[in-house]
Amino acid sequence: MNRRAEMQINRKPPQISPPGIQPKQDRVHQVRIYKLITPLFGGGAEPQKPDEVTVIRASEIRGLLRFWWRATRGGQFGSLDELRCAEEAIWGSAAGEGKAGPS
């Protein structure tokens, strides 16, 4: 068994809950319930220790959304270049050849 598999087996759920957030009065407040069907691992800078401030990082959620966007929308593009252009327009891309942006 490799180290990554061992870490996943030994990983314990954090004993903390996310901080409470109060909605602002001038904004629309919606409560939604989602079922997570793709593995999503939270954590902080130290392995095996939950981060009390950022239980799940935004980059993890963004990565999952990007993956599922490709999985559900990829077939409608005629080429990989068309898919890549549409993906970059929504999610951004890494800096390179005269362009800069978040990936």
N, C-alpha and C positions, 0 to 999 in steps of 0.2 A: 504494500500500500504506500502511495507516495505521501509526501508531507502535506500537500494541500488537502487530500482526502482525509488524513488524520485530523487536521485542523477543523474541517467541517463536521466530523463526527464528534469531536470534543468541544465544539463551540456551544456555549450556553447562552440562552437568551438574556438580554440585559434586564436588570432588576429595577429599571427606572422607566418612567413614562415621559412622553414629550411634554415640553412646557405648555401651559394653557395659553391660548391666544384669544383675546377679546376682539370681536369684530368692531370696526369703526362705524359710527352712526350714519355717515353719509355714503356708505357703500352697500351693495347688495350682498346679502349673506345667504349662502347655499350650503346645505349639508348633504354630502354624498357619501355613499358606502361603496367601496371597491373590493373586488376579490383579486388577490394577487396570484397570478398563475405562472409567473416567471420568477425564479429565485432572485431575491434582492437582499444583499448583505449590507448592513450598516457597520459603523465602526469609526474609530478615530485614528489618531497617529500611533497609538500603542496597540500592538496585537493583543487580542483576547480581552480588551478593556473597552467597554462602551463609552462613547463620547456623550457626555451629559448635555452638551449644547446642540450638537448636530447628530441626532440619532441616525438619520439617513441623509446622506449627502445629496445635494441637488444634481451633481454629475451622474450619480447612479440612476436617478429617475430619468434624467435627460437621455442617458445611454439606452435605457429600456424603451423609452418613447421613440427614439431614433430607430432602434432595432425593429419595433413593431410597425413603424411607418414604412420601412423598407419591405417588411414581410407582407404587408397588406396593399401597398401601392406600387411595388416594384414591377409587377406584370404589365402595367399600363404604359410603360415607356418602351420605345423601340430600340434603344441602345443603352449601354452602360453610361455613356457620356450624358445622355438626356436625364437619366436617373440621378447622376451625380450633380448636375446643374440644379435640378429641382430640390435635391436634398440640401445642397449648399445654400439655396435661397431661404429655406426654412430654418435649418439648424446651424448654418455658418460652416466655416472650414478653417483648417489650420493655415497659418501664414505661409505664403509661398508665391513666387513669381508675380510680384507686384500687388498681392492682395493680403490683407490681414483680417483676422476675425477669429472668434472663438470656435473651437471644434466641438 
